[in-house]
Amino acid sequence: PYEAEVNLLLTSNEEIHRMNREYRDVDRPTDVLSFPQVEYESPVDFSWAEAHERDCFDPDTGELLLGDIVISLDKVKEQAEKYGHGVRREYAFLIAHSMLHLLGYDHMTEDEAKDMETRQSAVLEHLNITR
């Protein structure tokens, strides 16, 4: 229901490894990290953001600050080759996956994982970005 802002950082395996270790206590590089700005009772429930307007909305533009996405350029190239599709498709997949995290979705349970996979596939199909 809002215009939104997302920050995207494209970086190296070394830098995402450092961030993964610092913020998640995981000592390895990863393909993508998501840093949501909004807390959710359930996915896309913006009631918390509305109650914390000062922290969640840009005072100049009024846009909802959803959060940050960090992507390893090295992993994008590596995974595109590994899975036999283009770099464009890998970027789109990682951004769709991360955007779902920024909207409150997760994949900690089997049902959550299935829901995220369905949503990711729908986004990629809508954009006509396939393997």
Backbone as JSON, one array per atom type, in Angstrom:
{
  "sequence": "PYEAEVNLLLTSNEEIHRMNREYRDVDRPTDVLSFPQVEYESPVDFSWAEAHERDCFDPDTGELLLGDIVISLDKVKEQAEKYGHGVRREYAFLIAHSMLHLLGYDHMTEDEAKDMETRQSAVLEHLNITR",
  "N": [[0.8, -1.21, 0.0], [2.18, 1.15, -0.09], [4.52, 3.52, -1.49], [7.82, 2.43, -1.83], [11.18, 2.04, -0.56], [14.23, 0.45, -1.23], [17.47, -0.54, -0.45], [20.22, -1.6, -2.35], [23.12, -3.47, -2.38], [25.83, -4.45, -4.2], [28.39, -6.74, -3.99], [31.53, -8.35, -3.06], [32.59, -11.83, -2.58], [34.31, -11.87, -0.38], [33.54, -9.58, 1.14], [30.79, -10.08, 1.65], [31.07, -12.37, 3.11], [32.34, -11.39, 5.4], [30.26, -9.77, 6.37], [28.25, -11.68, 6.77], [29.39, -13.18, 8.8], [29.63, -11.2, 10.79], [26.96, -10.23, 11.2], [25.29, -12.47, 11.26], [26.63, -14.48, 12.44], [27.71, -16.53, 10.95], [30.22, -18.19, 9.43], [31.05, -17.96, 6.57], [30.96, -17.21, 3.04], [27.95, -16.04, 1.46], [25.15, -16.05, -0.85], [23.19, -14.02, -0.8], [22.08, -11.47, 1.41], [19.59, -10.28, 3.6], [18.3, -7.42, 5.11], [15.85, -6.5, 6.87], [13.93, -3.55, 7.51], [11.55, -3.24, 8.67], [9.42, -4.68, 11.12], [7.37, -7.57, 11.37], [4.22, -8.89, 12.29], [2.92, -10.78, 10.85], [3.56, -11.79, 7.46], [3.69, -8.99, 5.27], [2.12, -7.4, 6.94], [1.69, -4.34, 7.86], [1.31, -2.97, 10.23], [3.12, -2.62, 12.38], [5.06, -0.95, 11.23], [3.52, 1.3, 10.72], [2.99, 2.07, 13.32], [5.49, 2.79, 14.11], [6.3, 5.02, 12.67], [8.25, 7.08, 12.45], [10.66, 5.68, 12.33], [10.4, 4.1, 10.08], [9.56, 5.35, 7.73], [10.63, 7.45, 5.11], [11.33, 10.74, 5.84], [11.39, 12.78, 3.96], [10.41, 11.82, 1.48], [8.29, 10.19, 2.1], [8.28, 7.53, 1.59], [8.13, 4.04, 2.37], [10.65, 2.53, 4.15], [11.93, -0.32, 3.36], [14.25, -1.92, 3.68], [17.53, -3.43, 3.39], [19.35, -5.06, 0.79], [21.93, -7.31, 0.14], [24.11, -8.52, -2.22], [26.28, -11.02, -3.42], [28.45, -10.61, -6.0], [30.25, -12.46, -6.98], [29.08, -14.91, -6.21], [26.72, -14.78, -7.68], [27.61, -15.09, -10.35], [28.88, -17.6, -10.13], [26.73, -19.3, -9.3], [24.91, -18.99, -11.39], [26.25, -20.24, -13.47], [26.54, -22.8, -12.33], [23.83, -23.66, -12.06], [23.0, -23.53, -14.63], [21.82, -21.32, -15.94], [21.27, -17.87, -16.92], [23.07, -14.91, -15.81], [21.35, -12.77, -15.38], [18.93, -14.04, -14.7], [19.72, -15.22, -12.29], [20.3, -12.98, -10.68], [17.68, -11.88, -10.6], [16.28, -13.93, -9.29], [17.57, -13.94, -6.75], [17.03, -11.33, -5.88], [14.21, -11.35, -5.83], [13.82, -13.33, -3.88], [15.04, -12.12, -1.65], [13.51, -9.77, -1.43], [11.08, -10.86, -0.6], [11.81, -11.64, 1.97], [12.2, -9.06, 3.01], [9.6, -8.28, 3.13], [8.58, -9.75, 5.13], [8.35, -12.51, 4.88], [9.51, -15.9, 5.39], [11.59, -18.86, 5.52], [11.77, -20.88, 7.4], [10.29, -23.07, 8.25], [8.88, -26.03, 6.73], [6.42, -25.48, 5.45], [6.56, -22.66, 5.24], [8.8, -22.47, 3.58], [7.83, -23.68, 1.22], [5.81, -21.85, 0.57], [7.35, -19.52, 0.1], [8.87, -20.41, -2.1], [6.85, -20.77, -4.01], [5.92, -18.13, -4.28], [8.29, -16.84, -5.16], [8.66, -18.13, -7.63], [6.34, -17.28, -8.94], [6.81, -14.51, -9.15], [9.1, -14.49, -10.84], [8.04, -15.74, -13.11], [6.06, -13.86, -13.79], [7.68, -11.77, -14.56], [8.73, -12.9, -16.74], [11.17, -14.27, -16.61], [13.03, -16.91, -16.91], [14.64, -20.15, -16.51]],
  "CA": [[0.0, 0.0, 0.0], [3.06, 2.31, 0.0], [5.73, 3.62, -2.27], [8.83, 1.86, -0.94], [12.59, 2.19, -0.89], [15.1, -0.67, -0.88], [18.88, -0.32, -0.79], [20.85, -2.78, -2.93], [24.57, -3.42, -2.41], [26.49, -5.55, -4.91], [29.7, -6.81, -3.36], [32.36, -9.53, -3.32], [32.49, -12.91, -1.61], [35.03, -11.48, 0.85], [32.75, -8.64, 1.92], [29.56, -10.7, 2.15], [31.53, -13.3, 4.15], [32.54, -10.57, 6.6], [28.94, -9.35, 6.86], [27.56, -12.87, 7.25], [30.01, -13.5, 10.1], [29.33, -10.13, 11.75], [25.54, -10.04, 11.49], [24.54, -13.72, 11.43], [27.53, -15.42, 13.11], [27.93, -17.63, 10.01], [31.57, -17.92, 8.92], [31.23, -18.33, 5.16], [30.24, -16.31, 2.13], [26.62, -16.47, 1.03], [24.78, -15.36, -2.09], [22.38, -12.83, -0.55], [21.67, -11.15, 2.77], [18.46, -9.35, 3.68], [18.23, -6.7, 6.36], [14.57, -5.79, 6.91], [13.78, -2.37, 8.37], [10.22, -3.34, 9.25], [9.08, -5.92, 11.81], [6.05, -8.03, 10.95], [3.51, -9.93, 13.03], [2.77, -11.76, 9.79], [4.04, -11.15, 6.23], [3.04, -7.8, 4.73], [1.3, -6.72, 7.94], [2.45, -3.11, 8.07], [0.86, -2.27, 11.43], [4.28, -2.21, 13.16], [5.65, 0.2, 10.54], [2.65, 2.45, 10.93], [3.14, 2.49, 14.72], [6.86, 3.3, 14.24], [6.43, 5.82, 11.45], [9.51, 7.83, 12.46], [11.75, 4.77, 12.0], [10.13, 3.29, 8.9], [9.21, 6.12, 6.55], [11.54, 8.53, 4.78], [10.61, 11.98, 6.13], [11.35, 13.65, 2.78], [9.62, 11.27, 0.37], [7.15, 9.43, 2.61], [8.41, 6.13, 1.19], [8.4, 3.04, 3.38], [12.01, 2.01, 4.05], [11.8, -1.75, 3.58], [15.49, -2.48, 4.18], [18.72, -3.55, 2.54], [19.7, -6.34, 0.16], [23.34, -7.4, -0.21], [24.31, -9.66, -3.13], [27.66, -11.3, -3.84], [28.64, -10.72, -7.46], [30.96, -13.72, -7.22], [28.1, -16.0, -6.09], [25.79, -14.68, -8.82], [28.26, -15.71, -11.52], [29.11, -19.01, -9.81], [25.47, -20.02, -9.27], [24.32, -18.98, -12.73], [26.94, -21.3, -14.19], [26.22, -24.08, -11.67], [22.45, -24.04, -12.32], [22.76, -23.53, -16.07], [21.0, -20.21, -16.45], [22.01, -16.63, -17.07], [23.32, -14.03, -14.67], [20.12, -11.99, -15.19], [17.98, -14.89, -13.98], [20.22, -15.4, -10.92], [20.02, -11.71, -9.98], [16.24, -11.77, -10.39], [15.9, -14.88, -8.26], [18.07, -13.48, -5.44], [16.31, -10.13, -5.48], [12.85, -11.77, -5.47], [13.94, -14.04, -2.59], [15.35, -11.15, -0.61], [12.35, -8.89, -1.27], [10.11, -11.57, 0.22], [12.28, -11.48, 3.35], [11.94, -7.68, 3.43], [8.16, -8.15, 3.33], [8.2, -10.55, 6.29], [8.28, -13.95, 4.62], [10.7, -16.64, 5.78], [11.58, -20.26, 5.08], [12.28, -21.67, 8.54], [9.53, -24.32, 8.3], [8.6, -26.58, 5.41], [5.31, -24.73, 4.86], [7.07, -21.34, 4.87], [9.68, -22.64, 2.41], [6.98, -23.91, 0.04], [5.15, -20.59, 0.26], [8.33, -18.63, -0.53], [9.19, -20.93, -3.43], [5.71, -20.46, -4.88], [5.93, -16.69, -4.53], [9.46, -16.54, -6.0], [8.36, -18.61, -8.99], [5.32, -16.4, -9.52], [7.47, -13.25, -9.51], [9.95, -14.72, -12.01], [7.16, -15.99, -14.25], [5.44, -12.59, -14.13], [8.72, -10.99, -15.24], [9.18, -13.72, -17.86], [12.58, -14.61, -16.41], [13.07, -18.35, -16.64], [15.96, -20.79, -16.65]],
  "C": [[0.84, 1.27, 0.0], [4.06, 2.32, -1.15], [6.84, 3.16, -1.32], [10.23, 2.1, -1.48], [13.33, 0.96, -0.39], [16.51, -0.29, -1.31], [19.47, -1.64, -1.26], [22.35, -2.55, -2.99], [25.08, -4.66, -3.13], [27.93, -5.57, -4.44], [30.42, -8.1, -3.72], [32.08, -10.62, -2.3], [33.17, -12.54, -0.29], [34.17, -10.59, 1.73], [31.47, -9.28, 2.46], [29.89, -11.74, 3.22], [31.69, -12.55, 5.47], [31.19, -10.18, 7.22], [28.16, -10.54, 7.43], [28.09, -13.28, 8.63], [29.6, -12.47, 11.16], [27.86, -10.11, 12.16], [24.77, -11.34, 11.76], [25.36, -14.79, 12.15], [27.71, -16.7, 12.28], [29.22, -17.32, 9.27], [31.8, -18.49, 7.53], [30.54, -17.29, 4.29], [28.87, -16.9, 1.81], [26.25, -15.69, -0.22], [24.06, -14.05, -1.83], [22.1, -12.7, 0.94], [20.55, -10.13, 2.7], [18.45, -8.73, 5.06], [16.94, -5.88, 6.4], [14.59, -4.61, 7.88], [12.49, -2.46, 9.17], [10.09, -4.69, 9.97], [7.64, -6.27, 11.47], [5.49, -9.04, 11.94], [3.26, -11.11, 12.1], [3.18, -11.04, 8.5], [3.09, -10.06, 5.73], [1.99, -7.18, 5.65], [2.09, -5.49, 8.36], [2.05, -2.35, 9.33], [2.04, -1.81, 12.3], [4.91, -0.96, 12.54], [4.82, 1.45, 10.77], [2.76, 2.98, 12.35], [4.52, 3.09, 14.98], [7.22, 4.16, 13.03], [7.78, 6.53, 11.36], [10.68, 6.97, 11.99], [11.59, 4.11, 10.63], [9.83, 4.07, 7.62], [10.2, 7.26, 6.35], [10.8, 9.86, 5.0], [10.49, 12.91, 4.93], [10.41, 13.14, 1.7], [8.35, 10.58, 0.83], [7.2, 7.96, 2.25], [8.69, 5.24, 2.41], [9.8, 2.49, 3.14], [11.97, 0.52, 4.38], [13.07, -2.38, 4.14], [16.56, -2.55, 3.12], [18.86, -4.97, 2.01], [21.18, -6.26, -0.21], [23.53, -8.67, -1.04], [25.79, -9.79, -3.47], [27.71, -11.48, -5.35], [29.31, -12.04, -7.82], [29.98, -14.9, -7.19], [27.1, -15.97, -7.24], [26.37, -15.4, -10.03], [28.43, -17.21, -11.31], [27.8, -19.81, -9.89], [24.77, -20.04, -10.62], [24.95, -20.1, -13.55], [26.55, -22.67, -13.64], [24.82, -24.57, -12.03], [22.06, -23.95, -13.79], [21.79, -22.49, -16.56], [21.84, -18.94, -16.44], [22.15, -15.86, -15.76], [22.07, -13.21, -14.36], [19.1, -12.77, -14.37], [18.43, -15.06, -12.52], [20.01, -14.13, -10.09], [18.54, -11.61, -9.63], [15.78, -12.7, -9.28], [16.33, -14.38, -6.88], [17.34, -12.24, -4.96], [14.87, -10.48, -5.08], [12.86, -12.45, -4.1], [14.13, -13.04, -1.45], [14.19, -10.19, -0.37], [11.27, -9.57, -0.42], [10.51, -11.52, 1.7], [11.98, -10.07, 3.86], [10.45, -7.42, 3.67], [7.64, -9.08, 4.44], [8.06, -12.04, 6.07], [9.59, -14.61, 5.05], [10.57, -18.08, 5.29], [12.15, -21.17, 6.16], [11.54, -23.0, 8.68], [9.29, -24.79, 6.87], [7.47, -25.81, 4.71], [5.75, -23.34, 4.42], [7.95, -21.44, 3.63], [8.87, -22.85, 1.14], [6.3, -22.63, -0.4], [6.12, -19.63, -0.43], [8.69, -19.1, -1.93], [8.09, -20.62, -4.44], [5.71, -18.99, -5.26], [7.11, -16.28, -5.42], [9.2, -16.94, -7.45], [7.35, -17.71, -9.68], [5.92, -15.07, -9.96], [8.29, -13.43, -10.79], [9.12, -14.99, -13.26], [6.51, -14.69, -14.73], [6.42, -11.71, -14.93], [9.24, -11.69, -16.49], [10.69, -13.97, -17.81], [12.64, -16.06, -15.98], [14.47, -18.88, -16.85], [16.29, -21.04, -18.1]]
}
